[in-house]
Amino acid sequence: MADPVRPLWSLSARELALAYAGGLSPAHAMAATLARIDAINPELNAIVTLDAAGAMASAEASARRWKAGRPLGPFDGVPVTIKDNILAAGLRATWGSRLYRDFVPAIDETPVRRLREAGAAILGKTNVPEFTLHGFTDNELFGVTGNPWNAALTPGGSSGGAVAAVASGMGALALGTDGGGSIRRPAGHTGLVGFKPSREAVPRDHGFPAILHNFEVAGPIARCVDDVISAMDIIAGANWSHGANESMTERPRIAYAPTFGGAPVDPLIRDAVARTIAGMRSFGLDVEMLSPFDLADPLVQVWPVISQTGVAWLLANKPDWTDKVSPAIAEMAAAGDRHTAKDYLNALDTITAMQRTFDALFERYDFLVTPTTAAMPWPAEQSYPTEIDGKPVGSRGHAAFTPFANALGLPAVSLPCPTENDDMPVGVQIIAARHRDRSLLSFAREFESRLFVHRWPPAFGWN
């Protein structure tokens, strides 16, 4: 049975499975989770479409299977949320835009279908910025989402609603997407484990148009590495299955880049990640600092070409879009219209050249470690911080460390660093070579209890 001291909504997916096997009814856990949502979601605005009746019906069906000794797997009856740019049959999917205000899909995207088939109880959809293109979470349909550590600050984006839900106990796990850091940076801002799989590791179809080329992937967000691995066992495809016997190198070679191209990093982040690196070395891990590190610099100039062109292409097929998108999206579309085919092909060619340089890097090292974000959370209604460590930055200054993994299709995970004086969370990012997802998560799990720490937000925790 579950620990009587801990509320049921605080249990991880793994802990719930153990409790269900011991006799706890998934319906009781779901009732506790729905009560938790009723109590705190109005303040955080994390879940924007709630299916309480459907979630309870799923939990009751799960309870019958557990009682009969025939659960569908370890996720049977686990409460899960779905990001609002991933399609789930019968649940409104708005992509954070008035353009899709009333869209209700009739079919699940593949990872959602696989979660349902594994018995997961889907709570509803989590908030996103419009078209999931910004690093904070606000839109004209649902408004702003707050960070459980300080509701006046952003949880990041675009998986801001997803991380706010998991960090505050509104579901054990969230299914998110990552097109340039959209899982990892919000996980870093809220003290969670956020995993961006290799390209094509998680099959997707029946979804919204792909406006970020093939750079966006679906992945899990959780409070522990075990839950991320269990989720990948469900939602991933053949590449993940074929790597089942993949083992972590006995003595991994680790590169550490404290910054990219001299980009400013918040001192609190810089110090927390440096202490984590010192912890790695204290356990005998071989960590080499790479400074200066400029291998990702070429992406800075070409990344906007991809996103702006994608928006222009999307809206070109929507003749009635003019009054249905925000000014920021309209500006992106206008910029995208000015790009030429040469610009787009140059961006792709630049990324291909980067692939070769990072392939060479991962011949020398098993993992690359960086901060997850360059900035601490900023005011929730502000699109990005304009200054980091006293230096002015542009709209992507806070996101310096994440997009290259998307462009190159690399697996990457954000893990919560220990911090001093109960500071807000800080994430450290670990990246591996393509299709080395299992090795990366095995490393994360092995050192999770020694180097990383999950904490509950003071205002939304239980202890």
C-alpha positions as CSV (number, residue, x, y, z in Angstrom):
1,M,0.0,0.0,0.0
2,A,1.0,3.6,-0.3
3,D,2.8,5.5,2.4
4,P,-0.1,6.8,4.6
5,V,1.9,10.0,5.3
6,R,2.2,11.0,1.6
7,P,-0.8,12.2,-0.4
8,L,-1.6,9.9,-3.3
9,W,-1.2,12.7,-5.8
10,S,2.5,13.0,-4.8
11,L,3.4,9.4,-5.9
12,S,5.5,8.8,-8.9
13,A,4.3,6.4,-11.6
14,R,6.6,3.7,-10.3
15,E,5.3,4.3,-6.7
16,L,1.7,4.1,-8.0
17,A,2.3,0.8,-9.7
18,L,3.8,-0.7,-6.5
19,A,0.8,0.7,-4.5
20,Y,-1.7,-0.7,-7.1
21,A,0.0,-4.1,-6.9
22,G,-0.4,-3.9,-3.1
23,G,-4.1,-3.2,-3.2
24,L,-4.5,0.5,-3.7
25,S,-7.3,1.3,-6.2
26,P,-6.3,3.5,-9.1
27,A,-9.7,5.2,-8.7
28,H,-8.7,6.4,-5.2
29,A,-5.4,7.8,-6.6
30,M,-7.4,9.5,-9.4
31,A,-9.8,11.0,-7.0
32,A,-6.9,12.5,-5.0
33,T,-5.3,13.8,-8.2
34,L,-8.6,15.4,-9.4
35,A,-9.0,17.1,-6.0
36,R,-5.5,18.4,-6.3
37,I,-6.2,19.8,-9.7
38,D,-9.4,21.5,-8.4
39,A,-7.4,23.0,-5.5
40,I,-4.4,24.5,-7.3
41,N,-4.9,24.6,-11.1
42,P,-6.8,27.9,-10.9
43,E,-3.7,29.5,-9.5
44,L,-1.2,27.9,-11.9
45,N,-3.3,27.5,-15.1
46,A,-1.4,24.4,-16.1
47,I,-4.3,22.2,-17.4
48,V,-6.5,24.0,-19.9
49,T,-8.8,21.1,-21.0
50,L,-9.7,18.8,-18.1
51,D,-11.4,15.5,-18.8
52,A,-12.3,14.5,-15.2
53,A,-15.0,12.0,-16.2
54,G,-12.9,10.3,-18.8
55,A,-9.9,10.1,-16.4
56,M,-12.0,8.6,-13.7
57,A,-13.6,6.1,-16.0
58,S,-10.1,5.0,-17.1
59,A,-9.0,4.7,-13.5
60,E,-12.0,2.6,-12.6
61,A,-11.3,0.3,-15.5
62,S,-7.7,0.0,-14.4
63,A,-8.9,-0.8,-10.9
64,R,-10.8,-3.8,-12.2
65,R,-7.8,-5.0,-14.1
66,W,-5.5,-4.7,-11.1
67,K,-8.0,-6.5,-8.9
68,A,-8.2,-9.3,-11.4
69,G,-4.4,-9.5,-11.5
70,R,-4.3,-8.5,-15.2
71,P,-2.9,-5.0,-15.4
72,L,-1.8,-3.8,-18.8
73,G,1.6,-2.8,-17.4
74,P,3.3,-0.5,-14.9
75,F,1.4,2.6,-16.3
76,D,-2.0,1.1,-15.9
77,G,-4.0,3.7,-13.9
78,V,-1.2,6.3,-13.8
79,P,-2.6,9.9,-14.2
80,V,-0.9,11.5,-17.2
81,T,-1.4,14.9,-18.9
82,I,-0.9,15.6,-22.7
83,K,0.6,18.8,-24.1
84,D,-1.9,20.8,-26.1
85,N,-0.1,20.5,-29.4
86,I,-0.4,16.7,-29.3
87,L,-3.6,15.2,-30.5
88,A,-5.8,13.0,-28.2
89,A,-9.1,11.8,-29.5
90,G,-12.1,13.6,-28.1
91,L,-10.0,16.3,-26.4
92,R,-9.8,19.8,-27.7
93,A,-6.4,20.5,-29.3
94,T,-5.8,24.2,-29.8
95,W,-2.0,24.5,-30.2
96,G,-2.4,27.6,-28.0
97,S,-4.0,29.5,-30.9
98,R,-7.4,30.9,-31.7
99,L,-6.9,29.5,-35.1
100,Y,-7.7,26.0,-33.6
101,R,-10.0,27.2,-30.8
102,D,-12.7,24.6,-31.6
103,F,-10.6,21.7,-33.0
104,V,-11.4,18.3,-31.5
105,P,-9.5,15.5,-33.2
106,A,-11.1,12.1,-33.7
107,I,-7.8,10.1,-33.5
108,D,-4.9,9.9,-31.1
109,E,-1.3,10.6,-32.1
110,T,0.8,7.5,-31.8
111,P,2.4,8.2,-28.4
112,V,-1.0,9.0,-26.9
113,R,-2.5,5.8,-28.4
114,R,0.3,3.8,-26.9
115,L,-0.2,5.4,-23.5
116,R,-3.9,4.5,-23.6
117,E,-3.1,1.0,-24.6
118,A,-0.8,0.7,-21.6
119,G,-3.7,1.8,-19.4
120,A,-2.6,5.3,-18.6
121,A,-5.4,7.5,-17.4
122,I,-5.4,10.8,-19.4
123,L,-6.3,13.8,-17.3
124,G,-6.4,16.4,-20.1
125,K,-4.3,18.9,-22.0
126,T,-1.7,21.3,-20.7
127,N,-1.1,24.9,-21.7
128,V,1.4,26.1,-24.4
129,P,2.4,29.3,-26.1
130,E,0.9,29.8,-29.5
131,F,2.2,27.2,-32.0
132,T,4.6,26.1,-29.2
133,L,7.2,28.6,-30.5
134,H,8.1,30.6,-27.4
135,G,10.1,30.0,-24.2
136,F,7.3,31.1,-21.9
137,T,3.7,29.9,-21.7
138,D,1.0,32.4,-22.4
139,N,-1.6,32.7,-25.2
140,E,-4.7,34.6,-26.1
141,L,-7.0,31.6,-25.5
142,F,-6.1,30.5,-22.0
143,G,-3.7,33.1,-20.6
144,V,-0.5,32.7,-18.7
145,T,0.8,29.7,-16.8
146,G,2.8,30.2,-13.6
147,N,5.7,28.4,-12.1
148,P,4.9,26.3,-9.0
149,W,8.0,27.6,-7.3
150,N,6.7,31.2,-7.8
151,A,3.5,31.6,-9.7
152,A,4.5,35.2,-10.7
153,L,7.4,33.7,-12.7
154,T,7.3,31.6,-15.9
155,P,7.8,27.8,-15.9
156,G,9.3,28.3,-19.4
157,G,8.0,27.0,-22.6
158,S,6.7,25.6,-24.6
159,S,5.9,22.7,-22.2
160,G,5.1,25.2,-19.5
161,G,1.7,23.7,-18.6
162,A,3.2,20.2,-18.6
163,V,5.9,20.9,-16.1
164,A,3.7,23.0,-13.9
165,A,1.3,20.1,-13.6
166,V,4.0,17.5,-12.8
167,A,5.9,19.7,-10.4
168,S,2.8,20.5,-8.4
169,G,1.3,17.0,-8.3
170,M,-1.4,17.3,-11.0
171,G,-0.4,14.0,-12.6
172,A,2.6,11.8,-12.2
173,L,3.9,12.3,-15.7
174,A,3.4,14.6,-18.7
175,L,3.8,13.9,-22.4
176,G,5.4,17.0,-24.0
177,T,7.2,18.0,-27.1
178,D,10.7,19.5,-27.7
179,G,11.4,21.5,-30.8
180,G,14.3,23.6,-29.5
181,G,14.4,22.8,-25.8
182,S,10.7,22.9,-25.0
183,I,10.9,19.9,-22.7
184,R,14.3,20.4,-21.2
185,R,14.3,24.1,-20.3
186,P,10.9,24.0,-18.5
187,A,12.0,20.9,-16.7
188,G,15.1,22.8,-15.6
189,H,13.0,25.8,-14.4
190,T,10.7,23.5,-12.2
191,G,13.1,20.9,-10.8
192,L,12.0,17.9,-13.0
193,V,13.5,15.3,-15.3
194,G,12.8,16.2,-18.9
195,F,13.9,14.0,-21.8
196,K,14.2,14.8,-25.4
197,P,14.7,11.5,-27.3
198,S,16.7,11.0,-30.5
199,R,14.9,11.9,-33.7
200,E,12.4,9.2,-34.7
201,A,12.7,7.4,-31.4
202,V,9.1,8.2,-30.6
203,P,6.9,7.7,-33.7
204,R,4.3,10.5,-34.4
205,D,1.5,10.7,-36.9
206,H,-2.0,12.2,-37.2
207,G,-0.7,15.4,-35.6
208,F,-0.5,19.2,-36.3
209,P,1.7,20.3,-39.3
210,A,5.4,20.1,-38.7
211,I,6.6,23.7,-38.8
212,L,10.0,23.0,-37.3
213,H,11.2,20.6,-40.1
214,N,11.8,17.3,-38.4
215,F,13.4,18.8,-35.3
216,E,10.5,18.5,-32.9
217,V,10.1,15.2,-31.0
218,A,7.7,14.0,-28.3
219,G,9.0,12.9,-24.9
220,P,8.2,12.4,-21.2
221,I,8.5,14.8,-18.2
222,A,8.6,13.3,-14.7
223,R,9.9,13.6,-11.2
224,C,12.4,10.8,-11.5
225,V,14.4,9.0,-14.2
226,D,12.7,5.6,-13.6
227,D,9.4,7.1,-14.8
228,V,11.0,8.6,-17.9
229,I,12.5,5.2,-18.8
230,S,9.1,3.4,-18.2
231,A,7.4,6.0,-20.3
232,M,9.9,5.5,-23.2
233,D,9.3,1.7,-23.0
234,I,5.7,2.5,-23.9
235,I,5.8,5.4,-26.4
236,A,9.0,4.7,-28.2
237,G,9.4,2.7,-31.4
238,A,11.9,0.2,-33.0
239,N,15.1,2.2,-32.4
240,W,14.4,2.2,-28.7
241,S,13.5,-1.5,-28.7
242,H,16.6,-2.4,-30.7
243,G,18.8,-0.7,-28.1
244,A,17.4,-2.8,-25.2
245,N,20.8,-4.4,-24.7
246,E,22.7,-1.2,-25.0
247,S,24.9,-0.7,-21.9
248,M,26.5,2.4,-20.5
249,T,30.3,2.7,-20.8
250,E,31.9,1.5,-17.6
251,R,34.0,4.7,-17.4
252,P,32.3,7.3,-19.6
253,R,34.2,10.2,-21.0
254,I,32.4,13.4,-20.3
255,A,32.9,16.9,-21.9
256,Y,31.7,19.9,-20.0
257,A,30.9,23.2,-21.7
258,P,30.0,25.9,-19.2
259,T,28.8,28.2,-21.9
260,F,28.4,28.3,-25.7
261,G,30.3,31.0,-27.6
262,G,30.8,33.1,-24.5
263,A,27.0,33.5,-24.0
264,P,26.2,35.0,-20.5
265,V,24.9,32.5,-17.9
266,D,23.1,33.5,-14.6
267,P,25.6,33.1,-11.8
268,L,23.3,31.0,-9.8
269,I,23.0,28.5,-12.7
270,R,26.8,28.7,-13.3
271,D,27.6,27.9,-9.7
272,A,25.0,25.1,-9.3
273,V,26.2,23.3,-12.5
274,A,29.9,23.8,-11.5
275,R,29.1,22.1,-8.2
276,T,27.4,19.2,-10.0
277,I,30.5,18.8,-12.2
278,A,32.7,18.8,-9.1
279,G,30.4,16.1,-7.7
280,M,30.9,14.0,-10.9
281,R,34.6,14.2,-10.5
282,S,34.4,13.3,-6.8
283,F,32.8,10.0,-7.9
284,G,35.7,9.3,-10.2
285,L,34.1,10.4,-13.4
286,D,36.4,11.7,-16.1
287,V,35.1,15.2,-16.9
288,E,37.0,17.6,-19.3
289,M,36.1,21.2,-19.5
290,L,35.8,22.5,-23.1
291,S,36.1,26.3,-23.0
292,P,35.7,28.1,-25.3
293,F,33.0,26.0,-26.9
294,D,31.8,27.2,-30.3
295,L,30.6,24.1,-32.1
296,A,26.9,25.2,-31.8
297,D,27.5,28.8,-32.8
298,P,26.6,28.4,-36.5
299,L,23.0,27.5,-35.5
300,V,22.4,31.0,-34.0
301,Q,22.0,32.7,-37.3
302,V,20.0,30.0,-39.2
303,W,17.6,28.8,-36.5
304,P,15.2,31.7,-37.0
305,V,15.0,30.8,-40.7
306,I,13.5,27.4,-39.8
307,S,10.9,28.6,-37.4
308,Q,9.9,31.8,-39.3
309,T,9.6,29.9,-42.6
310,G,7.5,27.2,-40.8
311,V,5.0,29.7,-39.5
312,A,4.7,31.4,-42.9
313,W,4.1,28.1,-44.6
314,L,1.5,27.1,-42.0
315,L,-0.5,30.3,-42.3
316,A,-0.3,30.3,-46.1
317,N,-2.7,27.4,-45.9
318,K,-5.0,29.3,-43.6
319,P,-6.6,32.2,-45.5
320,D,-8.6,33.3,-42.4
321,W,-5.6,33.6,-40.1
322,T,-5.1,37.4,-39.9
323,D,-7.3,38.1,-36.9
324,K,-6.7,34.8,-35.2
325,V,-3.1,34.9,-34.3
326,S,-1.1,37.1,-31.9
327,P,1.0,40.0,-33.2
328,A,4.2,38.0,-32.4
329,I,3.2,35.2,-34.6
330,A,2.1,37.6,-37.4
331,E,5.6,39.1,-37.2
332,M,7.2,35.7,-37.5
333,A,5.1,34.9,-40.5
334,A,6.1,38.2,-42.2
335,A,9.8,37.5,-41.5
336,G,9.3,34.0,-42.9
337,D,7.8,35.3,-46.1
338,R,11.0,37.4,-46.7
339,H,13.2,34.3,-46.5
340,T,14.1,32.6,-49.8
341,A,14.6,29.0,-50.8
342,K,18.3,29.7,-50.7
343,D,18.0,30.9,-47.0
344,Y,16.2,27.7,-46.1
345,L,18.7,25.4,-47.9
346,N,21.6,27.3,-46.4
347,A,20.1,26.7,-42.9
348,L,19.8,22.9,-43.6
349,D,23.4,22.8,-45.1
350,T,24.7,24.6,-42.0
351,I,23.1,22.0,-39.8
352,T,24.6,19.2,-41.9
353,A,28.0,20.7,-41.4
354,M,27.4,20.9,-37.7
355,Q,26.4,17.3,-37.7
356,R,29.9,16.3,-38.8
357,T,31.6,18.4,-36.1
358,F,29.4,16.9,-33.4
359,D,29.9,13.4,-34.7
360,A,33.6,14.0,-34.2
361,L,33.0,15.3,-30.7
362,F,31.0,12.2,-29.7
363,E,33.8,10.0,-31.0
364,R,36.0,11.5,-28.3
365,Y,33.3,11.7,-25.5
366,D,30.3,9.7,-24.4
367,F,28.4,12.7,-23.0
368,L,28.4,16.5,-23.3
369,V,27.2,18.4,-20.2
370,T,25.9,22.0,-20.2
371,P,23.6,24.1,-18.2
372,T,20.0,23.5,-19.3
373,T,19.2,27.2,-19.5
374,A,21.2,30.4,-19.3
375,A,18.6,32.3,-17.3
376,M,16.6,31.8,-14.1
377,P,12.7,32.1,-14.6
378,W,11.5,35.6,-15.4
379,P,8.1,37.3,-15.0
380,A,5.4,35.0,-16.3
381,E,3.9,37.4,-18.9
382,Q,7.3,38.5,-20.3
383,S,8.3,36.6,-23.4
384,Y,12.0,36.4,-22.5
385,P,14.6,38.0,-20.2
386,T,16.3,40.9,-21.8
387,E,19.4,40.7,-19.6
388,I,21.5,37.8,-18.2
389,D,24.3,38.4,-15.7
390,G,24.2,42.1,-16.4
391,K,24.5,41.7,-20.1
392,P,21.8,42.4,-22.7
393,V,20.5,39.4,-24.6
394,G,18.0,38.7,-27.4
395,S,14.9,36.5,-27.5
396,R,17.0,33.3,-27.6
397,G,19.6,34.3,-25.0
398,H,18.0,32.1,-22.3
399,A,17.9,29.2,-24.8
400,A,21.5,29.0,-25.9
401,F,22.2,25.4,-24.8
402,T,19.2,23.4,-26.2
403,P,18.4,23.9,-30.0
404,F,21.5,22.1,-31.3
405,A,20.3,18.8,-30.0
406,N,17.1,19.2,-32.0
407,A,18.8,20.3,-35.1
408,L,21.1,17.3,-34.9
409,G,18.6,14.7,-33.6
410,L,20.5,14.0,-30.4
411,P,19.1,12.6,-27.2
412,A,19.3,15.0,-24.2
413,V,18.0,15.1,-20.7
414,S,17.7,17.8,-18.1
415,L,18.2,16.8,-14.5
416,P,17.7,19.0,-11.3
417,C,20.9,20.1,-9.6
418,P,21.2,20.5,-5.9
419,T,21.0,24.3,-5.0
420,E,21.9,26.3,-2.0
421,N,19.6,28.2,0.4
422,D,16.4,26.7,-1.1
423,D,16.9,28.6,-4.3
424,M,14.6,28.0,-7.3
425,P,15.5,24.9,-9.4
426,V,18.5,24.8,-11.7
427,G,18.8,22.2,-14.5
428,V,21.9,20.5,-15.9
429,Q,21.7,19.1,-19.4
430,I,23.4,15.9,-20.6
431,I,23.6,15.0,-24.3
432,A,24.7,11.9,-26.0
433,A,25.3,10.8,-29.6
434,R,22.3,9.9,-31.8
435,H,20.4,6.8,-30.8
436,R,22.4,6.5,-27.5
437,D,19.2,7.2,-25.6
438,R,19.4,4.2,-23.3
439,S,23.0,4.8,-22.4
440,L,22.1,8.4,-21.5
441,L,19.2,7.5,-19.3
442,S,21.2,4.7,-17.7
443,F,23.8,7.2,-16.7
444,A,21.2,9.6,-15.4
445,R,19.5,6.8,-13.4
446,E,22.9,5.5,-12.0
447,F,23.9,9.0,-10.7
448,E,20.4,10.4,-9.9
449,S,20.5,9.8,-6.2
450,R,24.1,11.0,-5.9
451,L,24.2,14.1,-8.0
452,F,20.6,15.2,-8.6
453,V,17.7,16.0,-6.4
454,H,14.0,16.3,-6.7
455,R,12.3,18.9,-4.4
456,W,8.7,19.9,-4.1
457,P,7.9,23.6,-4.5
458,P,7.3,25.1,-1.0
459,A,3.9,26.4,-1.8
460,F,2.7,23.3,-3.7
461,G,4.5,20.4,-2.0
462,W,3.3,18.1,0.7
463,N,6.2,18.1,3.3
